[in-house]
Amino acid sequence: MAHPPPRRPPSPGEPGRDRLEYPPLPRPRDGAPDVVVIVLDDLGFAQTSVYGSDIATPNIDRLAAGGLAYNRFHVTGMCSPTRASLLTGRNHHAVGMGFLVDLPIAHPGYNARVPPSAAPLPRVLRDAGYSTMAVGKWHLTPRWERSASGPFDRWPLGFGFERFYGFLQGDANHWAPWPVRDNHYTEPPRGPGEGYHLSEDLVESARRMITDQRNAAPGKPYLLYLAFGAMHAPHHVAPAWTEPYRGRFDQGWERWREEVFARQTAAGIVPRGTELPPRPPWVPEWDALPAEERRVLARMQEVYAGFLTHTDAQIGRLLDFLEEAGRLENTLVLLLSDNGASAEGGVQGTSNEHRFSSRMADTAADNRAHLDGWGGPDTYPHYAWGWAWAGNTPLRLWKRYTWLGGTRAPLIAHWPRGIAGPGRISGQVCHAVDLMPTVLQACGVPAPERVDGVEQRPADGRSLLPTFRDPGAPEEPRTQYFELLGSRSIVHGGWKATTDHVSRGVADEERLLLGSRDFATDRWSLFRLDDDFAEARDLADDHPETVAELERRWFAEAERNGVLPLNDALQDRLAAMVPPAYGIPQRGRYLPGGGPVHDEALPPLFGGFTLTADVEVPAGGADGVLCALGDRTGGFVLHCAGGRLTLVCSRAGDLDRVAAPEPLEPGRRSAGFAYDPRAGEFRLLQDGRAVASVPLGGAFPLVFQHGGTGLCIGYDRGLPVDGSYRPPHPWTGTVHEVVVDASPGRPRDAAEEARIALHGD
């Protein structure tokens, strides 16, 4: 078969010789603003000074004075769902975030997987020519996908961010987090004893990213998503920030709430004529509490206040940086909270939130013992729920409920070039789904009809830009449903209907809150929002036909957005949980030389296990950490002290300790321990035989830390499990491998697992 002659390249001057084809390069419109979205976590409606508090937040005040403060902004009532709505412009169930990413279940509204039909804001802006950066809390990656193996399409870079530094789960230790950079785990720049704090690190990282971007492409606009771990527990802050508040809250939550309410009405944040609902019976009367207990409870709020002022100072560092760079004038800053104040500390509050989430009851005496160190590295604290109630003044209830205390949150918009009449308060009814349309319109970027060939679901939100430009912009009618853990409400036509359903997961709520525990007995209350800002006057009995109509609308919205089947039984959710792609291991072999092994990649420990380390003991004697998981707030360490093999296990701060009677002899050895749930004890193992044991002082935890932790091989990281060593305290010999073998143990406790996930949000 004859082959055709080779093709001759065109000669100079011939057609096609000089044709150049430049690929399309997206570029935003001239003058497009930079965008900074600041998300605070568990910040109540009334906790900043803009919204009536006496806690100092001068930099948040600065944003409001130069922009707009919204007093009818709504969120979903919980972290992951609100963030999904913010970043997609769609309702949370419609993008698979009807609940926590920690508990993805096999229903489309709850699978924790944003569908391709809802391309998120960073992807859309990146495709339009923006740089995109995310710093801080993520909490949009499903359980089982947060280990070093990914998959990474639901990590921040998979959402369209080009840079990321922060943490993937619902909370983090502010003194010693386990951060992620882009698509890999890393270590903080300094240790917990070197003046490190997570909030400061996040802002420093954000400033560095912006500097790199500006140096490389000075005219290119960017999106920065800055999501603090604050004000979520643990409330961690240095004493210098809390000292100005010493004694400030001794009057108690009722009087503080009344003072806040007076400031709110004077400032116009709360309309005059608003009725302040009375203290509910499940919040203790302050003056009836013993004096010693009041001192502990007041200290919790002092630390929270210092934590908030410290966070505000970090926001100030970012604003100063943008102003010095000449970019603040044309930067759209949106600052919001993801839900109302959190009551997950329960009636007493707790020095270690892992105790409360594991149902290890705290007492006033327990908390008093930690009073001097409250907020420091030895604690993982959360305040008592009386302060959450006051922090949402004048609204009812708190995070995780669809009463306004859970779903109405602060929102401040600041954009000197784009906002007319700064310093205003906007009464526009709005929702987290409105933020993506607002940003896109401000940037001049149309919402795409298709992304990667997939037709896009229309946004559920609408742009707030008209309120930026015109104080008298007419308010468009809207219908907005809410649902979390069976708590339901709907806003329509100036009315709001809300059920009295009590969710499960927080022991004190289950025990004390008044309301229905059964959908069949749920009662809908009715409120006229135009003249009842705080849901204080229930009109359901006067307008039964309106209640029926709103309930019908709620079910229609629920059907449209994938809310159904309606279910608040946590055990049922766990039965439908989406498993990891490669199953849950029963035996794992772990080698040194890598980073910590994420606890979600380990065999389940709570049902019983044996951990065995194959090690070389040097001639000079054994010393250092063989393996460690977690820290003093929850975890264990197997190490040698004085040559003797020693196990210390922290069950949310309660320590079990056992040491071998004799030192490990030099040479190749097997060293480890076993947890036997039937005997309720730890057994220390040397060369395959038990050499010592200790009974557990309480129940073995389902997980050690709901913020996630990792198994370190041959060293420790962060904070220690106890004070007998200081990380990294590496093993002086050789660790060949560590094997964790989880024999069949007690069945999975679905309710406990769900409660822990709830506290991690």
N, C-alpha and C positions, 0 to 999 in steps of 0.2 A: 504494500500500500504506500503510495507516494505521500510524502509530507509536504505541507505548504511551505514556501520559503519564509524565513524569518522576516518579521515586520520591521521596516526601516523607520527609525525615529524621525520626526519632522525636522526639516532643515530650518535654519533661522529665516524668519519671514513667512514661513508656511502657516496656514490656518492651524490653530491649536497649539502652536509652539509656545506662545507667550501668555496663554490663558491661565489666570490665577483664580483659584476657588477658595475663598476664606470661609471657614466654618462659622456658623452663627454664634455670636458671643452675647449672651443676655446682659443687659445693663439697665438698671432702674432709671426712672425719669430723673432729669436734672432737679436737684434740690430735694430729692427724696430723703426723709428723715432717718436717722438711726433710731432703733427701737430697743428699749430696755424694759423687760417685764420682771418685776421683783415680786416674788411670791413668799409670803410669810405663812407659817404653819401653825394652826390652832390659835391664831390671834383673834380674840373676841371683838365684837362690834365696838365695845366701849373702852378698850384697853390702851389706845393711844390718846395723846392730848388733843389731837384734832377732833376726836369723837367723844371727848368729855372727861378723860382720865386726868389724874394729877401725876402720872408717871411721865417723866421727861422724855419726849421724842422730838427734839428740835429739828431734826432733818426730815422727818416725815411731815412735821409742821411746815417746813420750808417748801416741800413739794405741793402741799395743799394751798399755801399762800400764793404760789405761782401758777396754780392750776385749778382743778375741780375736785371736790370731794363729793362722792355719791352716797346718799343715805338710804337708797332702796336697791342696792346691788345684791344679787343673790348668787349662791353657789349650791352645790349638791348636798353639802353637809358632811362630806368626808373627802379625804385626800386624793386617792387615785382617781375617783370619778370626776372631781373638779378639775384636776390637771388635764384629764383627757378631754373634757369639754372645752377648756381654755385653748388647748393646742389644736383642736379639730373644728371648733365652731359647731359641733353637733352635741345632742343630748347624750348623757353618759351611757345609758343602756344601748343606744343606737350604735355605739362604737365599742361594745363589749365590756364596758367598765361599770356595770351596775353594782359592783361590789369591789373588794380589794383584789389587787393582782396577786396577793399572797394565797388566795383561794380561788383559782380559776376553775370554773365548772363548765360542764358540757351543755350549756345553753347559750345561744348567740349573744344574749344581753349581758352575760356574766363570764365570758371566756377569757377576758383580759387581753384580747387581741384586737387592736384597731384594724378594721378591714381596709383593703386597698381602695375602696370607694370613698374613703375619708382621709385623703392625703393631708398630713398635719402642716401647720403653719411654717415650721422651719424648712420643710421640703418645698413648699410653694415659694417662699422667699428666696431660697437658694437657687431654685430654677429661674427666678427672675433676676438673679445677679447679686443678691445679698450674700455677705458673709454671715454664718450662723454659728453661734457659740452657746453652750449650756454649761452652767456652773451650779453645783449644789445638789439638792435632793431630786431624785428622779421618780422612783416608785411607780413606773409604768411598764416594768418588765415582769412577766409572769413568773411565779414560783417554778423552780426547776430550770430556769433559763438564766440564772444569775451567777453561775459558776464560771470558772476560767474558760470553759469550753463553749460558752454561749448556749444556743445560737445568738448572734448579735443583731439580728434585724429588728429586735424590739429594745435594744439599748439605744441611748440617745443618738449615736451616729446613724443608726438604722432609721430614725425618724426624720433625718435630714439635717441634723446638726453636724457641723464639720469639726468641731472641737468639743470636748467634754472633760470636766474635772468635778468630781463630786461623789455621791454614794447612791446606790441603786435601791436600797430598801426604805422602809418607812421612817426610821430614825437612825441616829448615829451618836456615839459617844463623842461629845465635843472636845474632850481632852485627848482622846486616842481613837480616832475613827479608822476605818479600813477603806481608803478611798479608791476610786477608779479614775484612771486617765484614759480617755478615748475608749479603747476596747480591752483594757487590761487593768488588773488590780495593781496598786502601787503602795507606797508608804508616804505618810505626811513628811513635810520638809524638816520638821523638828519633833522631838519626843515630848511626852506629857510633862516632863520635868524641866523643859526648856522654854517655858512661856508660850506654848502652843495653844491656840484655840481655833476650832473649825471655822467659825464665822469669819475670823480675821483671814484665815487661809483662803477661804472662798473669794473674798473680795480682792485679795492680792492676786489670785489666779485670774480673776476677771480683768483686772487692770492690765496684767501681763498679756492676756490674749488680745485685748483691744490695742495695746501698744504694738504688738507684733503685726496685727492687721493694718493699723494706720501706717506703720513704717513701710509695709510692703505695697499697699494700695491706698494712698491717702484719700482719694476721692470716692472710695467704695463704701457704701453704707453697710451697716451690720444689724443683726438681731442678737441681743444678749438676753438669755433667759437665766435669771439669777434666783434660785430657789433656796432660801436658807433652811437649815435644820431647825432653827428657832422659829416659832416659840413652842414647838413640840417638846415634850419631855425627851431626854433629861434636861432639866433646867440647870445648866452648867454655866457658871460665871465666876470670875475671880472676886474675892471679898471687896476689893476697892470699889467695885461697881454697886455692891449692895449696901455699903455703909451709909451712903446718903439717905437711904430709906429706913434706917433703923428707927423703929418706933412709929413710923408713918401710918401703919395700918392697925395700930392697937385698938382703934375704935371698932373694928370688926367689919364684916361684909355688909351688914344692913346699912349702917351709917355711911360707909364708903359708897355704897350704891346710891343712896339718896343724894350725896354730894355730887356724884357723877351726873345723875339725872338733872340736877339743877344747872350744872354747867352745860349739859347737852341742850336743854331748852333755851338757855340764855344765848347760846351760839347759833341756834337754829338747826342744829343737826337733828334734833327731835322736835317735831312741830309742837307749838304751844297747844295745850288742851289734851296732850297725850296722857293717858292714865298709866301710872306705874303699878304693874301687878304686884300683889303682896307676896311675901316670902312663902314658898310652898312648904308643906309640912316635912318633906324629906331633907330640907336644908336646916341644920340646927340653929336655934336661936343663940346668937353670939353671947349675950350677957348671961345665959343660963349655963354656959360651959365653965369648967374649973379654970382658975387663973393660969395654972401651969400649962393647960392644954391650949388656952388662947395664945400664950406666948409662942408655942410651937407653930400654931396655925398662922399667926401673924408673920413669923419668920419665913414661912413658905412664900407668902406674897411679897415680902421684901426681896427675896432671891429672884422671884419671877420679875419683879420690877427692875432690878439691876440687870437681869438677863435681857429685858426689852430695851433698856437704855443703851446697853452695850451693842445690841444688834442695830439700833438706830445710828450709833456712832459709826458702824461699818458702812451703813448706807451713806452716811455723810462722807466717808472716805472716797466712795465711788463717785458721788456727786461732785466733790471738790476736784477730783481727777478729771472728770468730763468738762468741768468749767475751765480748769487750767488749760486743757487741750483745745478749748474753743468749740466744743461740740455739744454742750448742753443746750444751747439756744435752739438747735434743730434736732433735739432728741425727744422722741415721744417716750415718756416714762409712765408705765402703768404699775402701780403698787396695790396689792390686794392680799387678802387672806383666803386660804382654801376652804375654811369652814369656821364655825363659831368656836368659842373657847371649849376646851376639853375638860370633861368631868371624869376622866378615866382614873384619876387618883382616888376616887371614891370619897366617902364621908370624911375619913381621917387624913387623906393624903398619904404619901409613902416616900420613904427615903430611897427606895429602889423599886422602880416600876415593874421589874421582873417579878417581884414578890406578888404584887397585886394581880398581874396577868396570870400568874400560876396559882392564884387563890391561896397564897400564904398570907393570912390575915395580918395586917399591921395594927398596932395599938398606939395610943398616945405615948405610952412609955417607950416603945420601940423608936418612935420618931424623935422623942426627946433625947435619946441616947446619941442621935446623929446630928443634933441641933447645931453644934459648933462647926461641923464640917459640911453643912447643908449647901449643896451646889458645887462641892469640890469633887476631886477624883474618886473619893471613896463612896460617893453617892450616885444615884441615878434617879433623881427626885421628880415628883409630880405633886402639885399642890392639891389641897382638899377641894371638893367640888363646890363648896360655898363661894370660893373665889371665881370659879368658872361662871356660876350663876350671876355674880356681881359683874364679871367681866363682859357679859352680854347685855348689860342694862340698855334699855328697859325691856328686853326681849325675853321670851320664855324658852326654857330648856337650853340645850347646848348641842355640840357636835354629835353626829350620828342620828339626829332627829330632824324631821322636816318642819318642826316649829321654827319660828323665825330666829330663835337663839342658835339653831344649827345652820340655817341657810341664808341669813342676812349678814353680810360681812363688809369690812371697809374696802373701798376702792377709791384710789386717787389717781387722776390723770394730770400729767405735767408736760407741757409742750409750748414753750414761749412763742414759737412761730405759728402755732396752730390753734391756740386757745384764746378766745376773746373774753375779756372781763375776768382775769384771774382772781382767785380767792373766793369764788362762788361755791355754793352748795347746790348740787343738782338732785332733784327729787325724781328723776327719771327711773321708772321701774326697769331694771336691766338684770342680766344674768351672765354667767361665765361664758356661755355660748356666743355672746355678743363681741367678745374681745378679738377673736380672729378676724371677723368681718371689719371691725374697726381698724385694726392694724393694716389689713390689706388695702382698705380705702385710703388711709393716711399715706401709705407708701405708693399709691397709684398702681397697684398690682391687682388685676382682675382675678377672681376666683376661677381656677381652671375647670373646664367641662370634663376633661379627661386627663388622667395621669398614668403614664405607662400603659396606655391603651385601655384603662379602666374608667368607665363612666363614673363621675363623682356624684355622691349623694348631696343634694342641696344643703347648705348650712341651715341650722335651726335658729341661728342668731341673726342679728341685724346690727349695722354699724351705729356706733354712738357719736360719730363725727358731727351730726347736726347739733348735739348738745355742746360740743366744743365751740361752735361758731355762733350759736344763737341761744342766749339764755331763755328765750321764750319759745324754743322749738316745740311744736306740738308733739304730744306723746301718742304713739300709735298703739291701738289696742293689741294686747297679746295674751296668749294662753301659755302657761308654763306649768308642767307637772313636776312633782318631786316624789322620790321613793328611795328609801334606804332601810334595809333590815326590816321591812314591813311597815315602817312609819311612812305615811303618805299624805300628800297635800297637793293642792292645785290653786293657781292664781288665774282668774278670768274675770273680765268685765268689772274690775274694781273690787271683786270679792276674793276671799281666800278661805278655802275649806281645808281642815286639818284633822287627821284621825288621832285618837288617844292611844294608839298602839305603843306598847312598851317593848323595845327590842331586847334581845338576849345578848349576853356576852360580858357585861359588867355586873359582878355579883351584887353590889349594893343597889344598883338600879333594879335588878330582878327582885330584890327583897323589899325595897322601899317605895319605888315610884308608883303613883296611882295611875290606873289606866287599864286597858284591855290587853290580854295576852293571847287573844284568839281573834282571827279575822272575822269570824262570825259575830262577835260581840263588839267589834270596833265601833266607836261613836264618832261621827263627823261633827266637829265644831265649825261655826261660820263667823267670819269677821269681815267688816267693811273697811278695807285698808285705807280709803281716802280720809276717814276720820277716826281710825283706830290703828295707829302706827305700831302698837305693841301687842296685838292680839289679846286685848284685855277684856273685851265685851263680846261674849258668845251670843250670836243672834240666831242660832240654829232652830230653836223652838219657835221663833217668830217667823221664820222663812223656810219651812220644810221643803217647799217646792224648789227653792234655790239650792238647797243642800242636795236634793235628788238630782237636779240638773248638773251640778258640779261633780257629783260622784260619777254620773254617766260620762261626763267629759273626761274625767280622770281615766276611766277604763278605756275610752277610745284612744287617748294619748298613750296609755300603757301598751295597748295592742300595736299601735303604730311604731313605737320605739323599742319593742322587744323586752318590756318589763316582765311580761308573763312567761311562765307561771309564777304567781306570787307565792313566796315561801320565806318564812323567817326561821325555819327549823335548821339550825346549823348542822345537825347530824345529816339531814337530807342533802345539804349542800356538799358536805364532805363525801357522801356516797357517790356523787356525780363529779367529783374532782377530776380535772384533766391530769393524767399521770405524766411523769417524765418519759421522753421518747425511748430511753433505754432501760426503763424500769428502775425500781428502787433497789440498790444493791443490798445484799445480805452479808457480803464479805468484801472488804476492800484492802488492797495492798498499796502502801504509800511509800514513795521513795524520797530521800532528801534531795535538795538542790533546786526545788521549785518554790513557789509561793505557798501561802496557807491554802489548805483544801477547804473549800466552802462547805459549811455544815449541811447544806442541802444536797451535797454530793456524797455525804457519808452514809453508811448504813444507819437505820434508826436505832438509837441507843436506849430509849426509854424502856424497851421490853427485855433488856438484858444483853450483855455483850462481853467479849473478852478482847482486850487490847494487848498485843504482844510486840515488843521491840527487839529486833535482832541487832545487838550492839557489840562493839569492842570497848572493853574497859581498859584504859591505859595503865601502865605499870605504876604510875604515881597515884592511882586511885581514881574513883569515879567522882565526877562533879559536873553540874550543869543540867539543862533541861533535855529530857528525851523527847517529850512531846507536850504540847499545851493547846488548849482550846478555850477561848474566852478570857475572862479576867475576874477580878474580885466581885463584880456584880453578878456573875454567873459563868461557870466554866470549871475546868480542871487542869491540873498540871502534874505530870509524872517527872520527877527530877531526883537528883541525888543531893543530899545535904549531909556533909561530913562523911561522904562515901556510902551512906545508907540510902537505899531506894525509898522514896517518899511519894505518896499520893496525897494531894489536897484537892478536894472537890467543893466548889462553892455552889450551893443551891440558893441562888438569888441572895447571896450574902451570908447564908448560914453555912459554916465550914464543917466538913468531915475530913479528918486527917488520919493517916495511918503510915507508919514507917517500919521498915524491916529491922529486925533486932541486930543484924550483923551487916557490915559493909559488903558491897559487891566485890568479888574477887577479880583481879585482872584477867584478861583474856576475852574470848568470844562468849557472850552470855545472852540469855533470853531474859528479858525483864518486862513486866507489865502488870496489869490488874484486871480483875473481872468484877462486873456488877451482876449480882444474883438477885433478881426481884423476888424470888420465892423466899429466900432467907432474909431479904432486906438488908444486904450488907455488901461492902467492898472487900475483895480479897486481893492482897498483894502477892504477885507471882514472881519467883526467881527460878530460872531453869525448869519451868513447867510445874513447880510445886508451890502451894500456898505457904507463905512464911509469916503472914500477919493478916488480920481482918479488923474491920470496924463496922458497926451497924450504922445505917443511914439515919440521920437525925430527923428525916421527913421524907416526903415523896420525891422520887427522882423526877427532874423536870422533863417535860416533853421536848422542849428546846431550851438551850441555855440563855440565848439572847435573841429577842425578836427583831433586833436590828441587824442580825446576821453576824457570824463570826467564822473563823477558819482554824483548822488543825495545823499547827506548826510542827515540823519535824526537825528535831535537833536544836531547837531554840524557841524562844517566846518573843512576842511582839507587843507593843502597846503597854497596857497596864498589867501588873502581875496578878496572879490568883490570890496570893497572900504576900505578906511582907517579909518573907524569909529570903527572897532573892529579888534581883532587879533585871528586867529584860534588857537585852536579849538572852543573857546568861547561857551561852551556847554550850553544848555537850563537848567535853574535852577529849573524848575519844572519837569513835566512828559509829554513826547510826547507819546500818545497812538497809533496814526497812522497818516499817510499822504496819502491822496487820490488825484490822478491826473486824471481828467476826461477831455478827449479831445473830445468835441462835433464835429460833422461834420463841417469841415472848408474849407478853400480854397484848391483847388486841388494841388496835389504834383507838384512842379516846378522841372521837370527832369533836365533841363539844369543847374539850380543853384545847385542841389544836385551833379551833376557830376563835376562841377567846384570845389566845396568844396573838393570832394574826390581827385581831381587832386592836389590841394594844400597841401593835407595831405600826399602825397607820398614823 
